[in-house]
Amino acid sequence: MKLETHNKNAEFYIASLALGILEGMKQGVLSSEVGMWSLARPSFSNQVLKSTMISDDLKYIVGCFDEIDVLSGFDGGEVKQKQMIDELKEKCLRCLQMIDYKSIDIKMTSSINNE
């Protein structure tokens, strides 16, 4: 599957995806490893982190996804993990509140290749 959108829409889609993954992790539906391999995967996170179109807050969020997984391996890590998830969810919501939805074209094209 391939999803494409204009770069100017990236903040909306990435923040929305991050918020959904974080909520899934908080609810226990998704493991922290899922978060790490979705948004913290180097081929994705490196592009986000060097983008001039992505806010610093969203770069911070993406950069923290691997840290969430690491916390699970420490004593008391589950509490710290939940605190970090809540902090990142708040940052995602702030990112989404800053978007001027009237000025962007929220369209996405997709294709599924069954190979």
C-alpha positions in Angstrom: 0.0 0.0 0.0 1.2 3.5 -0.8 -0.3 6.7 0.5 0.6 10.0 -1.0 -0.3 13.6 -0.1 1.2 17.0 -0.6 4.1 17.9 1.8 2.0 20.8 3.2 -0.4 18.2 4.6 2.2 16.1 6.3 1.9 17.8 9.7 -1.8 16.8 9.8 -1.4 13.2 8.7 1.7 12.5 10.8 0.2 14.1 13.9 -3.0 12.2 13.4 -1.2 8.9 12.9 1.0 9.5 16.0 -2.1 10.4 18.1 -3.9 7.2 17.0 -0.8 5.0 17.7 -0.3 6.6 21.1 -3.9 6.1 22.1 -3.7 2.5 21.0 -0.6 2.1 23.1 -2.3 3.7 26.1 -5.3 1.4 25.8 -3.0 -1.6 25.5 -4.3 -2.5 22.0 -0.9 -1.8 20.5 2.5 -2.6 21.9 5.2 0.0 22.2 7.2 -2.0 19.6 4.4 -1.2 17.1 5.0 2.4 17.7 8.7 2.1 17.4 8.4 0.3 14.1 5.8 2.6 12.7 7.0 6.2 13.3 10.5 5.6 14.6 11.6 3.4 11.7 14.7 5.2 10.4 13.6 5.4 6.8 10.6 7.4 8.0 11.8 9.3 11.1 15.0 10.5 9.3 12.9 12.2 6.6 10.6 13.8 9.2 13.5 15.0 11.4 15.2 16.8 8.5 12.1 18.3 7.0 11.6 22.1 7.1 7.9 21.7 6.8 7.4 19.7 10.0 7.1 21.5 13.4 9.7 21.0 16.1 7.0 19.6 18.4 6.0 16.9 15.8 9.7 16.1 15.2 10.1 15.7 19.0 7.1 13.3 19.1 8.4 11.2 16.2 11.8 11.1 17.9 10.3 9.8 21.1 8.6 6.7 19.7 11.7 4.5 20.2 12.2 5.9 23.7 8.7 4.7 24.7 9.7 1.1 23.8 12.9 1.4 25.7 11.2 2.5 28.9 9.3 -0.8 29.1 12.5 -2.6 29.9 13.3 -0.7 33.1 11.9 -1.1 36.6 9.0 1.3 37.0 9.2 1.8 33.2 5.5 1.2 32.7 4.5 4.3 34.8 7.1 6.4 32.9 5.9 5.0 29.7 2.3 6.0 30.4 3.5 9.5 31.4 5.4 9.9 28.2 2.4 8.7 26.1 0.2 11.3 27.8 2.7 14.0 27.2 3.1 13.1 23.5 -0.7 12.9 23.0 -1.0 16.4 24.4 1.7 17.6 22.0 0.0 15.9 19.1 -3.3 17.7 19.9 -1.4 21.0 20.1 0.1 20.3 16.6 -3.4 19.5 15.2 -4.8 22.7 16.8 -2.2 24.8 15.1 -3.1 23.7 11.6 -5.1 26.1 9.5 -7.4 23.5 7.8 -8.9 26.1 5.5 -5.6 26.7 3.8 -4.5 23.2 3.1 -5.8 20.7 0.6 -6.6 17.6 2.6 -6.6 15.0 -0.1 -4.8 11.7 -0.2 -4.3 9.2 -3.0 -3.6 5.6 -2.4 -2.8 2.5 -4.3 -2.5 -1.1 -3.2 -0.1 -3.4 -4.9 -0.8 -7.1 -4.0 2.8 -8.2 -4.7 
